[in-house]
Amino acid sequence: MMKLDSRVGEADGPTLGQEINLMDCYPKANRPITERGQKSTAEHIALAAQFGKDYFDGSRLTGYGGYHYHPRFWTDTVRRFRHHYDLADDARILDVGCAKGFMLHDFGLLMPKADLVGLDISEYALAHAKPEVADNLLLGNARSLPFEDKSFDLVISINTIHNLEPDECEMALAEIARVSKQHAFVMVDAWHNDEEKQRMTDWNLQARTVQHVDDWKSMFARCGYTGDYWWFIAT
């Protein structure tokens, strides 16, 4: 497969953003990839796809195995985002796929004057959100964001849009580009080689668009997505 330069396409359309790991401060998880690959069933996959209690607070076979707040997960990560994008104190930030609002909560601690908004498809996650940011969170789908053009200084979507079918994933990327005033960052399930592809196959429960990194870059270009990006690789 031909490797694409992350900055190509300037002559043919908008230039893609930067391939950069802004999640490098997030603690590394010990994932039971082999166990999930051997034990997960169609029932487990169906439960994960509901994005309810089984996905967030059930077993590792249906999702997170318990999605709870701890400052070690997001404190350094939100500081990394703020520093990288040089965000103003009163920046407007959107988290697409905010789940229980943990990242937005820590943005609020770091930037108390910021205007924070989160959107998620899971009624369960929003019902169990951090109380401090619960009023900032909306129920919705990434493929159609209920915001005006160029509404946010930064739009973040971590491990979310790949849960959509490919055509809807393209819609979500275009929507993120539309509502972003300047900066955007997405992180998606991907692979570079056959070994990584097999691990992702064993680990993945609910993602509908999982592809080679170069295919992601091609999709970004088609959608007019010009933000930054990084990959979730199953390890």
C-alpha positions as CSV (number, residue, x, y, z in Angstrom):
1,M,0.0,0.0,0.0
2,M,1.4,3.4,-1.0
3,K,2.3,5.5,1.9
4,L,0.9,9.0,1.9
5,D,2.6,12.1,3.2
6,S,0.5,13.7,6.0
7,R,0.9,17.1,4.4
8,V,0.2,16.3,0.8
9,G,-2.7,17.5,-1.3
10,E,-2.1,21.2,-1.0
11,A,-2.5,21.7,-4.7
12,D,-5.6,19.6,-4.8
13,G,-7.4,20.8,-1.7
14,P,-7.0,21.7,2.0
15,T,-3.7,20.5,3.6
16,L,-4.1,17.8,6.2
17,G,-3.1,18.5,9.7
18,Q,-0.3,17.1,11.8
19,E,0.1,13.5,12.8
20,I,0.9,14.0,16.4
21,N,0.4,12.1,19.7
22,L,-1.3,14.5,22.0
23,M,-2.3,11.5,24.2
24,D,1.2,10.7,25.2
25,C,0.6,11.8,28.8
26,Y,-2.4,9.4,29.2
27,P,-1.4,6.3,31.2
28,K,-0.8,3.2,29.3
29,A,-3.4,0.4,29.9
30,N,-2.8,-3.3,30.3
31,R,-5.3,-4.7,27.8
32,P,-6.3,-8.3,27.8
33,I,-6.3,-8.5,24.0
34,T,-5.8,-12.2,23.6
35,E,-8.5,-13.0,26.3
36,R,-11.0,-10.7,24.6
37,G,-10.3,-12.2,21.2
38,Q,-10.8,-15.7,22.5
39,K,-13.8,-15.1,24.7
40,S,-15.9,-12.3,23.1
41,T,-19.1,-13.5,21.6
42,A,-21.8,-12.0,19.4
43,E,-23.7,-11.2,22.6
44,H,-20.7,-9.3,24.0
45,I,-20.4,-7.3,20.8
46,A,-24.1,-6.5,20.8
47,L,-24.0,-5.2,24.4
48,A,-21.0,-3.0,23.6
49,A,-22.7,-1.5,20.7
50,Q,-25.5,-0.2,23.0
51,F,-23.0,2.1,24.7
52,G,-24.8,1.6,28.0
53,K,-23.9,0.2,31.4
54,D,-22.4,-3.0,30.0
55,Y,-20.0,-0.9,27.8
56,F,-18.9,1.6,30.4
57,D,-19.3,-0.3,33.7
58,G,-19.5,-3.9,32.8
59,S,-16.7,-6.4,32.1
60,R,-13.7,-6.1,29.8
61,L,-15.5,-8.4,27.4
62,T,-18.1,-5.7,26.7
63,G,-16.1,-2.5,27.0
64,Y,-14.1,-0.6,29.5
65,G,-14.5,-2.9,32.5
66,G,-15.4,0.2,34.6
67,Y,-15.1,3.8,33.4
68,H,-14.3,5.9,36.5
69,Y,-12.7,9.3,37.1
70,H,-9.2,9.6,38.3
71,P,-7.1,12.8,37.8
72,R,-4.1,10.8,36.6
73,F,-5.9,10.1,33.4
74,W,-6.7,13.6,32.1
75,T,-4.8,16.2,34.2
76,D,-1.6,16.1,32.2
77,T,-3.4,15.4,29.0
78,V,-5.5,18.5,29.0
79,R,-2.5,20.6,30.0
80,R,-0.8,19.1,26.9
81,F,-3.6,20.2,24.7
82,R,-3.7,23.7,26.1
83,H,0.0,24.1,25.6
84,H,0.1,22.7,22.1
85,Y,-2.7,24.8,20.8
86,D,-1.8,27.9,23.0
87,L,-5.5,28.2,24.0
88,A,-6.7,31.4,25.5
89,D,-8.2,31.3,29.0
90,D,-11.7,31.7,27.7
91,A,-11.3,29.3,24.7
92,R,-14.4,27.5,23.6
93,I,-13.8,23.7,23.5
94,L,-16.0,20.9,22.2
95,D,-15.4,17.2,23.1
96,V,-17.2,15.0,20.6
97,G,-17.7,11.6,22.3
98,C,-17.3,13.1,25.8
99,A,-18.7,10.0,27.7
100,K,-19.0,11.0,31.3
101,G,-17.2,14.3,30.8
102,F,-14.0,13.5,32.6
103,M,-11.7,15.3,30.2
104,L,-14.0,18.4,30.2
105,H,-14.0,18.4,34.0
106,D,-10.2,18.6,34.0
107,F,-10.2,21.3,31.3
108,G,-12.5,23.2,33.7
109,L,-10.0,22.8,36.5
110,L,-7.1,24.0,34.3
111,M,-9.1,26.7,32.5
112,P,-12.0,27.9,34.7
113,K,-13.0,30.7,32.2
114,A,-13.2,28.3,29.3
115,D,-16.6,27.6,27.6
116,L,-16.8,23.8,27.6
117,V,-19.2,21.7,25.7
118,G,-19.5,17.9,25.3
119,L,-21.6,15.7,23.1
120,D,-22.2,11.9,23.4
121,I,-24.6,9.3,22.0
122,S,-24.8,7.4,25.3
123,E,-27.7,8.3,27.6
124,Y,-26.1,6.1,30.2
125,A,-22.8,8.0,30.1
126,L,-24.5,11.4,30.3
127,A,-26.7,10.2,33.2
128,H,-23.5,9.2,35.1
129,A,-21.4,12.3,34.1
130,K,-19.2,14.3,36.5
131,P,-21.7,16.6,38.3
132,E,-19.5,19.6,37.8
133,V,-19.9,19.4,34.0
134,A,-23.2,17.6,33.6
135,D,-25.0,20.8,32.5
136,N,-22.4,21.2,29.7
137,L,-23.1,17.9,28.1
138,L,-25.5,17.2,25.3
139,L,-27.0,14.0,23.8
140,G,-26.3,13.7,20.1
141,N,-24.5,12.0,17.2
142,A,-21.1,13.1,15.8
143,R,-22.5,12.8,12.2
144,S,-24.6,15.9,12.8
145,L,-23.3,18.4,15.3
146,P,-25.9,21.0,16.5
147,F,-23.6,24.0,16.4
148,E,-23.0,26.9,14.1
149,D,-20.0,27.0,11.7
150,K,-16.7,27.9,13.4
151,S,-18.2,27.8,16.9
152,F,-15.2,26.4,18.7
153,D,-11.5,27.2,19.2
154,L,-10.7,23.5,19.6
155,V,-12.7,20.4,18.7
156,I,-11.5,17.1,20.2
157,S,-12.8,13.6,19.4
158,I,-11.0,10.7,21.0
159,N,-11.8,7.1,20.0
160,T,-15.3,8.1,18.9
161,I,-16.0,8.6,15.2
162,H,-14.6,5.2,14.3
163,N,-17.8,3.8,16.0
164,L,-19.7,5.0,12.9
165,E,-20.1,3.3,9.6
166,P,-17.6,4.7,7.0
167,D,-20.1,7.0,5.3
168,E,-21.2,8.4,8.6
169,C,-17.6,8.6,9.8
170,E,-16.9,10.9,6.8
171,M,-19.9,13.0,7.8
172,A,-18.6,13.3,11.3
173,L,-15.2,14.4,10.1
174,A,-16.8,17.0,7.9
175,E,-18.9,18.2,10.8
176,I,-15.8,18.6,13.1
177,A,-14.1,20.6,10.4
178,R,-17.2,22.8,10.0
179,V,-17.6,23.7,13.6
180,S,-13.9,24.2,14.3
181,K,-12.7,27.8,14.2
182,Q,-9.1,26.8,14.1
183,H,-8.0,23.6,15.8
184,A,-9.2,20.1,15.8
185,F,-7.8,16.7,17.0
186,V,-9.1,13.2,16.4
187,M,-7.9,9.8,17.5
188,V,-9.1,6.7,15.7
189,D,-8.7,2.9,15.6
190,A,-6.0,2.1,13.0
191,W,-3.2,-0.2,12.1
192,H,0.1,0.0,10.2
193,N,0.7,-3.7,9.4
194,D,-0.9,-7.2,9.6
195,E,0.2,-7.8,13.2
196,E,-1.4,-4.6,14.4
197,K,-4.5,-5.4,12.3
198,Q,-4.9,-8.8,14.0
199,R,-4.6,-7.3,17.4
200,M,-7.2,-4.7,16.6
201,T,-9.5,-7.5,15.3
202,D,-9.1,-9.3,18.6
203,W,-9.7,-6.2,20.7
204,N,-12.3,-4.3,18.8
205,L,-16.0,-4.7,19.8
206,Q,-17.9,-1.7,18.5
207,A,-15.9,0.3,16.0
208,R,-17.3,0.2,12.5
209,T,-14.5,2.0,10.6
210,V,-11.1,0.5,11.4
211,Q,-8.5,0.9,8.7
212,H,-4.9,1.4,7.7
213,V,-3.5,4.7,8.7
214,D,-3.0,5.7,5.0
215,D,-6.7,5.0,4.3
216,W,-7.6,7.3,7.2
217,K,-5.5,10.1,5.8
218,S,-7.2,9.6,2.4
219,M,-10.6,9.9,4.2
220,F,-9.5,13.0,6.0
221,A,-8.6,14.6,2.7
222,R,-11.9,13.6,1.1
223,C,-13.9,15.2,4.0
224,G,-12.0,18.4,4.1
225,Y,-10.7,17.6,7.6
226,T,-7.6,19.7,8.2
227,G,-7.1,19.1,11.9
228,D,-4.5,17.0,13.7
229,Y,-4.8,13.3,14.2
230,W,-3.4,10.3,16.0
231,W,-4.0,6.5,16.1
232,F,-5.3,4.1,18.7
233,I,-3.2,0.9,18.1
234,A,-4.2,-2.1,20.1
235,T,-1.2,-3.1,22.2
